[in-house]
Amino acid sequence: MKVTKVTREYFVLEDEKVYFGEPLDHDLTVAEMQKLWDDANAHINKLIEKGKVKYDPEKDKTKVEA
């Protein structure tokens, strides 16, 4: 997904606004947020492949195994 806007309170992925748990202390550029998003997705995909995270696309929920 493509990050289109970043503020200290939220970022926008295409048409979805995602709020941070707490406002950021400093500004991020769209490019910096996109890199964070891409890196996080790559890490999650590796965990799914290794079977450490269960993903049910029907319910769109994840369960992390300890």
C-alpha positions in Angstrom: 0.0 0.0 0.0 1.1 3.5 -0.7 1.5 6.1 2.0 0.0 9.4 0.7 0.1 11.7 3.8 1.8 11.9 7.2 1.0 14.1 10.2 2.0 13.8 13.8 -1.4 12.2 14.6 -2.0 9.9 11.6 -0.9 8.7 8.2 -3.0 7.9 5.1 -2.6 4.7 3.1 -4.3 5.3 -0.2 -7.9 6.0 1.2 -7.5 4.8 4.8 -6.5 7.0 7.7 -4.4 5.2 10.4 -3.9 7.0 13.7 -0.7 6.6 15.8 -1.2 5.3 19.3 0.3 8.6 20.5 1.2 11.7 18.5 4.8 11.7 17.1 7.4 13.8 18.7 8.7 14.9 15.3 7.6 15.1 11.7 8.2 12.2 9.3 8.2 12.6 5.5 6.0 10.5 3.3 9.1 8.7 2.1 10.2 7.9 5.7 6.8 6.6 6.6 6.6 4.6 3.4 9.9 2.9 4.2 8.7 2.1 7.7 5.5 0.7 6.3 7.3 -1.4 3.7 9.9 -2.7 6.2 7.1 -3.7 8.7 5.1 -5.5 6.0 8.3 -7.4 4.8 8.9 -8.5 8.4 5.3 -9.6 9.0 5.3 -11.5 5.7 8.5 -13.4 6.8 6.8 -14.3 10.1 3.7 -15.6 8.2 6.0 -17.7 6.0 7.8 -19.2 9.0 4.5 -20.0 10.7 5.0 -17.6 13.6 1.9 -15.6 12.7 -1.4 -17.1 11.8 -3.3 -15.1 9.2 -6.9 -15.7 8.3 -7.8 -13.6 5.3 -11.5 -14.4 5.7 -11.5 -12.7 9.2 -8.5 -10.4 8.6 -7.1 -11.1 12.1 -3.7 -12.2 13.1 -2.5 -14.3 16.1 1.1 -14.2 17.1 2.5 -17.3 18.6 5.1 -16.9 21.4 
